[in-house]
Structures are given as C-alpha cells and as structure tokens.
C-alpha cells in the first residue's frame, strides 16, 4: 500500500482494509502510521542498503578507485534490485517521518564511516591529496552517490547501476587522490 500510494496519500484506513485487519489489530502493533512508516523504512533500508563491504588495504591509487567502485556498485545494485521499495524511502516521502529519517541517517552515517576509513587508508598509503579531510570528503562521496541514486537510478528505467558506480568512483578518486 505504501509503495503504491506513497506515504502521504496512505492512511491507516487504507492499510487495515488492504491487510484485512481491524484498526484495533493495527494499533496493537503500531502506535501510528508514522511508526508503521518507520518500521517499513527500516526493513527496506536493511534490504536495499545492506552492509557495504569493509574497505580493503590500499597500496596504490588504483586500489582506491576500485574500492570506491565496489562500495558504490554494492549500494546501487541493491537499490536497483528493489526499485519500488527504494522509491518509497528515497523519493516517496518516508524521510519526512521521524523514525524513518533516523534509520536513513543511521545507514548514511555507517556508510560515511566506511568511506572515511578508506580515505584515511589512502592518506596512510601516501596518495590522498593534501588538505583532503577524510570525514568531510566521505560526506561528499556518500551524498553524491545518494543524489545520483535519487535523480538517475530511481527515475530512469534504463540506468545502469554498474556504469553509474564506475563513473562516480572515477570522479571521487580524481577529486581526492593524486
């Protein structure tokens, strides 16, 4: 129901009618539609944005681009595999619900942490550009992948997650590495 109608257009009455349960049953499980949306977002995010692989050790600049490509591919393929569910979370208004917004922020924070770890490894290996702050750069990397996910992957049926991931990884590596 949430996937078809969207968050704002779906009411508890719609949910109970489609589920074939009473309002009382609904409220035994959820305090409100907001809580339902939060639970739905959590389940979608746990499926759509599964654990991003731990960053590998880096020996050369090409390793950085390959590791970024692997991370980006992992996320974009997972989203492409469940476009309707991903649209609910990333385009369908779920982020306006506080519980859903907390889950989205939690996933993004974990992802940024992994990218920052990768960038610190690039610094230790000696090929991160001077002045690049790993945490800030990680926020930019994750934000740009999410932007492309929302504007390209979920809106264009012909979008290729692997090609998008490779292009983003090249841009990111070029921006932060020498």
C-alpha positions as CSV (number, residue, x, y, z in Angstrom):
1,X,0.0,0.0,0.0
2,X,2.7,2.5,1.0
3,X,4.6,1.6,-2.2
4,X,1.6,2.2,-4.5
5,X,0.0,5.2,-2.8
6,X,3.1,6.9,-1.2
7,X,3.4,7.9,2.4
8,X,1.3,11.0,2.4
9,X,-1.6,9.5,0.5
10,X,-1.8,6.4,2.6
11,X,-4.0,6.4,5.7
12,X,-4.4,3.9,8.4
13,X,-7.9,3.0,6.9
14,X,-6.2,2.1,3.6
15,X,-3.7,-0.1,5.4
16,X,-6.2,-2.0,7.5
17,X,-8.6,-2.5,4.6
18,X,-5.8,-3.9,2.4
19,X,-4.4,-6.1,5.2
20,X,-7.8,-7.3,6.1
21,X,-7.4,-6.5,9.8
22,X,-9.2,-4.2,12.2
23,X,-8.0,-0.8,13.4
24,X,-7.6,-2.4,16.8
25,X,-5.2,-5.0,15.4
26,X,-3.3,-2.3,13.6
27,X,-2.9,-0.3,16.8
28,X,-1.8,-3.4,18.8
29,X,1.3,-3.5,16.5
30,X,1.8,0.2,15.7
31,X,1.2,3.4,17.6
32,X,0.6,5.4,14.4
33,X,1.1,5.5,10.7
34,X,4.4,7.2,11.4
35,X,5.6,4.2,13.4
36,X,4.5,1.9,10.5
37,X,6.4,4.0,8.0
38,X,9.5,3.9,10.3
39,X,9.3,0.1,10.6
40,X,8.8,-0.2,6.8
41,X,11.7,2.2,6.1
42,X,14.0,0.2,8.4
43,X,13.1,-3.1,6.7
44,X,13.6,-1.5,3.3
45,X,16.9,0.0,4.2
46,X,18.1,-3.2,5.7
47,X,17.4,-4.9,2.4
48,X,18.2,-2.2,0.0
49,X,21.4,-0.8,1.7
50,X,22.9,-4.0,3.1
51,X,26.3,-3.8,4.7
52,X,28.7,-2.1,2.5
53,X,32.0,-4.2,2.3
54,X,34.8,-3.3,4.7
55,X,37.4,-1.1,3.0
56,X,40.4,-3.0,1.8
57,X,44.1,-2.1,2.4
58,X,45.4,0.2,-0.3
59,X,48.7,0.1,-2.0
60,X,48.2,2.4,-5.0
61,X,45.8,5.0,-6.2
62,X,44.0,2.5,-8.5
63,X,43.1,0.5,-5.4
64,X,41.2,3.5,-4.1
65,X,39.1,3.8,-7.2
66,X,38.5,0.1,-7.2
67,X,37.4,0.1,-3.6
68,X,35.1,3.1,-4.2
69,X,33.6,1.4,-7.3
70,X,33.0,-1.8,-5.2
71,X,31.2,0.2,-2.5
72,X,29.1,2.3,-5.0
73,X,28.2,-0.8,-7.0
74,X,27.1,-2.7,-3.9
75,X,24.7,0.1,-2.9
76,X,23.4,0.9,-6.4
77,X,22.8,-2.7,-7.4
78,X,20.9,-3.3,-4.1
79,X,18.7,-0.3,-4.8
80,X,18.2,-1.3,-8.5
81,X,17.1,-4.7,-7.3
82,X,14.2,-3.2,-5.3
83,X,13.2,0.0,-7.1
84,X,9.7,0.3,-5.7
85,X,10.8,-0.1,-2.1
86,X,13.8,2.2,-2.7
87,X,11.4,4.8,-4.2
88,X,9.3,4.7,-1.0
89,X,12.3,5.5,1.2
90,X,14.3,7.9,-1.1
91,X,11.5,9.6,-3.1
92,X,8.2,8.7,-1.6
93,X,8.2,10.9,1.5
94,X,9.3,8.3,4.1
95,X,12.2,10.5,5.1
96,X,9.6,13.0,6.4
97,X,8.6,10.6,9.1
98,X,10.9,10.9,12.1
99,X,11.5,7.2,12.7
100,X,12.3,6.6,9.0
101,X,14.6,9.7,9.0
102,X,16.5,8.2,11.9
103,X,17.1,4.9,10.1
104,X,18.1,6.7,6.9
105,X,20.6,8.8,8.9
106,X,21.9,5.8,10.7
107,X,22.6,3.9,7.4
108,X,24.2,7.0,5.9
109,X,26.4,7.5,9.0
110,X,27.7,3.9,8.8
111,X,28.4,4.3,5.1
112,X,30.2,7.6,5.6
113,X,32.3,6.0,8.3
114,X,33.4,3.2,5.9
115,X,34.3,5.7,3.2
116,X,36.2,7.9,5.7
117,X,38.1,4.8,6.8
118,X,39.0,4.1,3.2
119,X,40.2,7.7,2.7
120,X,42.3,7.5,5.9
121,X,43.9,4.4,4.4
122,X,44.6,6.3,1.2
123,X,46.3,9.0,3.3
124,X,48.4,6.4,5.1
125,X,49.4,5.0,1.7
126,X,50.5,8.5,0.6
127,X,48.2,9.2,-2.3
128,X,45.4,11.3,-0.7
129,X,45.6,14.9,-1.9
130,X,47.0,17.4,0.6
131,X,44.2,19.1,2.5
132,X,41.6,16.5,1.9
133,X,39.8,15.8,5.3
134,X,38.5,12.2,5.2
135,X,35.3,12.8,7.1
136,X,34.2,15.7,5.0
137,X,35.2,14.0,1.8
138,X,33.3,10.9,2.9
139,X,30.2,13.0,3.4
140,X,30.6,14.4,-0.1
141,X,31.1,11.0,-1.6
142,X,28.1,9.4,0.1
143,X,25.9,12.5,-0.7
144,X,26.8,12.4,-4.4
145,X,26.0,8.7,-4.6
146,X,22.7,9.3,-2.9
147,X,22.0,12.2,-5.3
148,X,22.7,10.0,-8.4
149,X,20.6,7.2,-6.8
150,X,17.6,9.6,-6.5
151,X,18.0,11.5,-9.7
152,X,19.2,8.9,-12.1
153,X,18.9,5.3,-10.9
154,X,15.3,5.6,-9.5
155,X,14.0,7.9,-12.2
156,X,15.4,6.4,-15.3
157,X,14.4,2.8,-16.2
158,X,17.5,2.4,-18.4
159,X,20.0,3.5,-15.8
160,X,22.9,1.0,-15.4
161,X,24.0,0.8,-11.7
162,X,27.4,-0.6,-12.6
163,X,28.1,2.2,-15.1
164,X,26.9,4.8,-12.6
165,X,29.1,3.3,-9.9
166,X,32.2,3.2,-12.1
167,X,31.7,6.8,-13.2
168,X,31.2,8.0,-9.6
169,X,34.2,6.1,-8.4
170,X,36.4,7.7,-11.1
171,X,35.1,11.2,-10.2
172,X,35.6,10.6,-6.5
173,X,39.1,9.2,-6.8
174,X,40.1,12.0,-9.2
175,X,38.8,14.5,-6.6
176,X,40.6,13.2,-3.6
177,X,43.7,11.3,-4.8
178,X,46.9,12.4,-6.6
